[in-house]
């Protein structure tokens, strides 16, 4: 009796059953837009001389050193 129940349980749980996978019904079309960085010149006077420096607003960092104008 025990062997019969064990055999039935093994056949029930170990038998491969066909399982259908869900179809991917909606595939999103993603477009990647490449955009240029926003850069602006910053100006200031140092010891009576006029200087400029390029600032990258997108990445929030300086692109150049101070350049005399």
N, C-alpha and C positions, 0 to 999 in steps of 0.2 A: 504494500500500500504506500509506504513512504517513497519507494523508488518510483512508483507511478506518478505520484504528485510532484516529485522532484523532476522527473522527465518532462511532465507537462509544463512545469514552470520554466525549465530550460528551453523547451521548444517555443514557448510563448515569448520569452524575452530575448532569446538569442537568434531567432529567425530574422533574416533581413526582410524588412518591409519596404516597399517602394514609397519614397517620399518625393513629391514634386516640389521643386524650388519655385519660389515666387519670381515672376518675370519682372524685369526692370521696365516699368511702363513709361516712366518719364525720365528722360535723360536731358539734363539741363545743359544748354549751350552757353558756356561761360566765355566771355570775351575779356581778354586781358588788355588793358589800355596802358601803354607806357607814356608817362608824363615827364616832362623836363623839370628839373629842379628850379625853384624860384630863387634867383640870386639878385642881390642889390648891393650897390656900393655905399659904404659908410665913410663919412668925411669927418676930419677933426684937425684942430690946430695943435701942434706940439712945438713948444719953444719958438713961436712966431712963424712956423712953417706949416704949410697946408699938406695933409696926408690923406690918402684914401686906402680902404681895405675892402675886399670882397667878402660878403656875408652870404652863406647859403641858408635861406629861411626854411627850406624843406627839411634839411638834416640838422639845422641849428648848430652850425659850426663855421669857423673862419676858413676861407679858401686860400687867402693870400696873407702875406705880411703887410705891414704898413708901407705904402709906396709914396714917395714924395710926388706931389703934383706940380 
